Amino acid sequence: MSDTEQAMLIIATGENPEDWRSALRAAAPDLPIYVLGENFDPATIRWALVWKPPHGYLAKLPNLNAIFSMAAGVDHIFADPDLPLGIPVVKLVHEVTRQQHRDYVLHAVIHHHRDMMLFDIRQKERRWAFVRPAMNFQRSVGLMGAGPLGLFVAEALVGLGFPVRVWSRSPKEIAGAESFHGAEQLSEFAAGSDILVAMLPRTPATTGMLNADLFATLPQGAAVVNIGRGDHMDEDALLAALNRGHLSGATLDVMRQEPPPADHPFWAHPNIRLTPHIASEPNPWATAQSVLSNISRMRSGLAPEPLGNRSAGY
């Protein structure tokens, strides 16, 4: 089969597809690349690089070999009720992606660990007041989510001397960290997490998981960081836990509605830091490297990696 019979299709809903096409062409100039809306023969498409593809469209590509996500999450692909069976769905987990997630989490953890939110408030009040900093080994960090990104972040936190606890849906062995799994161990995990970091995928089971019961189980003065999905968070419950002083602060990179409305209470809350979904931004160059590496693997008879799990939804 010639290269001209193995074309790539880019579907980039709400994004500029030319950024990705340029990066792919620079690395693989002989690979035919089309963008949704252009004229092409659907039978020539072997690979699809997608972000929020229209439901039912991928099923119209009869010779599709793999579907690549433009981001680490693949729930936007599995949401398609007509997604063809048996086609690998591949997550984007490049070194750049891992580094961006790690750096965001480390910044947020240290921000809460060193009471920077308190000092932000005191600066606005023009107060020069000392607070003795806790040592890293005195502040435990609980990670919810033990996928490739979560494990990379856990390793970095262990390297900084934080006691690290990791909760996941199924049992995991994680070097240097305490491991917890399943609903039966969630409360035990939360009770020992001074800084809770949520890196969960979007599934029916994780929706609303950051709720009043979980917040009440966290230690007094705990902080919450969410870089997973906005619909994991019960925003009213978070606001109540902050306002009564049980939680000391929150860093949120995701919201239920993005951007939140101008009158949303999180905008002006002194103990909440909002960022506009930038923990990791898909990088066209990194995406091209990941996609082409996996195409090479498949042409050699190997499976692409890492794969999304259709039954789990992520």
N, C-alpha and C positions, 0 to 999 in steps of 0.2 A: 504494500500500500504506500503510495507516494505521499509526501508532505502536503501536496495540494489537496489531497483527499482527507486530511486531518486538520480541520480548521478549528479556531477558537471563537467562541461567541462571548461578548461582554454584555451583561445586563446590569446597569448601574442606576437603579431608581433613585432620583434625587441627587445624583453625583455626576461629575464630569467624566464620562468614560474615556476621553482622550488621554487623561493622565495615565490610566492603566494601559491603554493601547500603546502609548509611546514607550513606557517602561518595558513592556513585553517585546515590542519590535526591536528595541535597542539590544535586548539579550537574545532574541531569536528572530532575526530578520527574515528567515525563510518560512516562518509560521504564518499562514493566512489568519487574519484577525478581523472579525466583524463586530459591529455594535448593533444591538437590537434597534430595528427600524430601517436598517440598510437592506439591500437586495442580496440574498445569498440562498444557496440550496440547503435546506435543513438537513439533508442527508449527509452533507460534508462536515457537519459539526460533531467533533469528537469530545471537545472540552468546553465547559461553560464556567466562566468566572462571573459570579453574581452577587448582587446586593438587592434583597427584597424583590425577587423575580415575580412577575405577574402569575397568579395561580393558573395552573393548567398549561403554561407555555412550555416548560421543560419536557412535558410529555409529548410534545410535537416534534421532538428531535429524535429520530428513530435509531441513530447510531451513536448516541451519547455514551462516552466511556467514564466520565467523572464530572462531578459538580464541585467547584471550588468556591468557598465563601470568601468575600473580600475582607471579612473580619473574623475574630476568634469565635464569635457566636454563630451557630447554625440554626437557631430556632426560626429565623426568618425564611429558611428553606423548608424546614420540616412543617411549617404552617400551611404549606400547599397541600390540599387534600388529594390532588391528582399527581403528586410527585411520583415519578416512575419507580417501581420496585427494582432492587438489585443494582442500582447505580450508586457507586461510592460518593458520599458527601464528605468533603475534606475541609477541616478547619484551617484557618490561617494562624499558625503559631510559628512565627519566625523569630530569630534572635532579637530583632528590633522590637517586636511585639512584647516579648518577655521582658526586655529591658525597660520599656515604657511602663508596663504594669508594675514591675518591681520598684522603679523610681518613684512612681506616684504613691504607692503604698508606704514605702519607707519615709517619704516626706510627710505623709499624713500621720503615720504612727509617731514619728519623732515630734511633730507639731503638738500632738496631744500629750505625749510622754513628758515633754519639757514645758508644758503649761503655756504654750505660746498664745492660745486663745485667750487665756486670762490676761496675759501681758498686752494683747491687742486692745482689750477692754480698758485696761489701766492707762494705756497710752492716750486713748480718747479722753479719759478723765484727768490726764496730766498728773498721774500718780506714779511716783518712783518707789516701788515697794518690792522688797526681796522675797522670793520663795525658794526654799532649798530644793534643788532638783533631786528627784529619785534616781537611783542607779538603774541601769538597764535590767539587771538581774532581779530587780524588785518589781518589775511591771510585766505582767504576762500579756501576750498577744494571742488572741484566738482567731484562727482563719476558718471561715466557712467556705468550703470548696477545695477539693484536692485534685483538680485537673492539672495539666501541664503547667499552666500559669500559676496556679496556687502553690504547687510544689516548688516552683522556681522562687516565688516570693518567700515561702517558708524557709528555704535554704538560706536566703539572704538575711532574714531576721535572726535565725539561729547564729549566723556568723557575726551578728552585732551583739550577741550576748543576751538577747531577750529569751525568756522561757516561752516556747511556742507550743500552742495546742492547735490541732487541726481536726475539724469535723467534716465528715463526708457521708454520702449516702450509704456507701459500702465500706468494709474494712480496708484500711491502707496502712502499710508500714512506712514510716517517714523518719529518716535518720535525724536524730537530735531533737525530735518533737514528740509530744504526747498525741496519740491518735484516738479519736472517738468516731463513732459511726451510728447512724440510724436514729430514729425518734427516741428510742429508749435511753440514749446517752447524750441527747442534746442539752438537757438541763445541767447535767454534771459538767459538760464542756463549758457552757455559758457561765456557770457559777464561778469558774476560775479564770475568766477572761477579762482583764482590766481594759484592754482595747480590743474591740470586736471588729474584725475586717470581713465583710461579706463579698465573696467573689463567686457567687453562685450563678449557674445558668438559669435561663427562664424555662420553667416547666410548670405544669399544674401544681406539682407538690411544693414548689418553692414560692409560689405566689402568696404574698402576705406573711411570709415566714418571719420577717423582722417585725414583731408585733409586741403588744403590751405584756404578754406572758413572758416572752423572751427577755425583754428589757428589765422586767421585775426580777428576773433570775440573775442578771449581771450584778457584779459587785457595786456597792455604793460609789459614785464618782466615776464609773466607767465611761468610755467614749466609744462611739460607733462610727465606722467608716464603711460606706457602701459604694462599690464600683461595679456591682453586678448589673441589676436591672431595677428600674424605678418601681415596678409593680411588686418587688419583694417587700417593700417598705409600707407599713401602716403609718402614714405621715402624722395622723392625729395622735397615735400612741407615742410616737417619737417626741412630738411637741409637748405632750403631757409629761413625759418622763424628764424632759429637760427643764420644763417650767417648775416642776416640784423639786428639782435639785437632785434627783436620783442619778441622772446622767450628767456628765460635766460638759459634753460637747459632741458634735457630729460633723463629719466631713462627707459630703454627698456629691458624687460625680454623676449621679443619675437621679431622675425624678419620674413620677408617674406621668406628668405632662411636661414635655420639654419644648420650648422653655416654659417654666411655671408662669402663671398669670402675675401681673404686676402687683396685685394685692395679696399674693401668697405670703403667709407669715414667715416663711423661711428666709426670704430676702433680707429682712432687717433684724433677724434674731441674732443676738450677740454671741451665741454659743454654737452657731451653725456656719460652716464654710461651704459655699456652693461653688462647683466648677462645672462648666458646660460640656459634660461627657467627653473629657479629654484625657482620661487615664491612659488610653492608647488610641492613637489615630492611625487608621490603615495607611500604610505607606506604599505607594505604587511600586517603588524599586524593590522593597522587601517582598511585596506580594508576588511580583514577577519571579523573583528568585525561588520562592516557595513553590509556586505553581509549576515552573519549568523543571525544578528538581523532582517533583512528583510525577510529572509526565515522563521524565527519563526513567524513573523507577517502574512505572507501568509498562513502558516499552521494553523493559528488561524482565518483565514477568513478575515484578514485585508489587505489593499492595501500596497505595498511597498512604500517607500518614500526616497528622493524626486524623482518624476517622470520627465523624459524628455517629451517634447511636440513635437510630430512628425510634426504637421502642422507648428509650429513655427521654428522647426529645432534645438531646444536646450532644 
